[in-house]
Amino acid sequence: MDEKYWDKVAGDYDGEIFSVFEQDRNGVIRSHIERFGSSELTAGDFGCGVGKFVGVLAENLGRVHAVDLSEDLL
């Protein structure tokens, strides 16, 4: 992947990128994060895009490092 591609996508991220987190209608992802989360753990969200997972990770873990190739997405 290259940064220019993701910078371009940033303008219409929700229209261009399928959100696994938002399509998880049964809450399986959230429930696993809540079940296995701990204030003593740190998560890394590499390729976080606009941060769909960051909120639930931050609520359930002690620290979250979210990074993305595209500055426009952060």
C-alpha positions in Angstrom: 0.0 0.0 0.0 1.1 3.5 -0.5 0.4 6.7 1.5 -1.0 8.6 -1.5 -3.7 6.0 -2.1 -4.9 6.1 1.6 -4.7 9.9 1.6 -7.1 9.9 -1.4 -9.4 7.4 0.3 -9.5 9.6 3.5 -11.9 12.0 1.8 -14.7 9.4 1.7 -13.4 6.7 4.0 -16.9 5.4 5.0 -17.9 5.2 1.4 -14.8 3.5 0.2 -13.8 1.1 3.0 -15.8 -1.8 4.4 -16.0 -1.5 8.2 -15.7 -4.8 9.9 -16.4 -3.2 13.3 -19.6 -1.5 12.1 -20.9 -4.6 10.3 -20.4 -6.8 13.4 -24.1 -6.8 14.1 -23.9 -9.4 16.8 -21.2 -7.5 18.7 -18.7 -10.4 18.6 -15.7 -8.2 18.2 -16.8 -5.8 21.0 -17.7 -8.7 23.3 -14.2 -10.4 22.8 -12.4 -7.1 23.5 -14.5 -6.6 26.6 -14.0 -10.2 27.8 -10.3 -10.3 27.3 -9.5 -6.6 28.0 -7.7 -5.4 31.1 -6.4 -2.1 32.3 -3.0 -3.8 32.5 -2.9 -4.6 28.8 -1.8 -2.5 25.8 -3.2 -2.9 22.3 -1.7 -1.9 19.0 -4.1 -0.9 16.2 -1.8 -0.9 13.1 -3.5 0.5 10.1 -6.2 2.1 12.3 -7.6 4.3 9.5 -10.1 6.7 11.1 -10.1 4.7 14.3 -13.2 2.5 14.2 -11.7 0.2 16.9 -9.9 2.8 19.0 -12.8 3.8 21.2 -13.7 0.2 22.3 -10.1 -0.6 22.8 -9.5 2.5 24.9 -12.5 1.6 27.1 -11.2 -1.9 27.8 -7.5 -1.7 27.9 -4.9 0.3 29.7 -3.2 1.8 26.7 -3.8 1.8 22.9 -1.3 2.7 20.2 -3.0 3.5 17.0 -1.0 4.2 13.8 -1.7 4.6 10.2 0.3 5.1 7.0 -1.9 8.0 6.0 -1.6 11.2 8.0 -4.9 12.3 6.5 -6.7 9.4 8.2 -5.4 10.2 11.6 
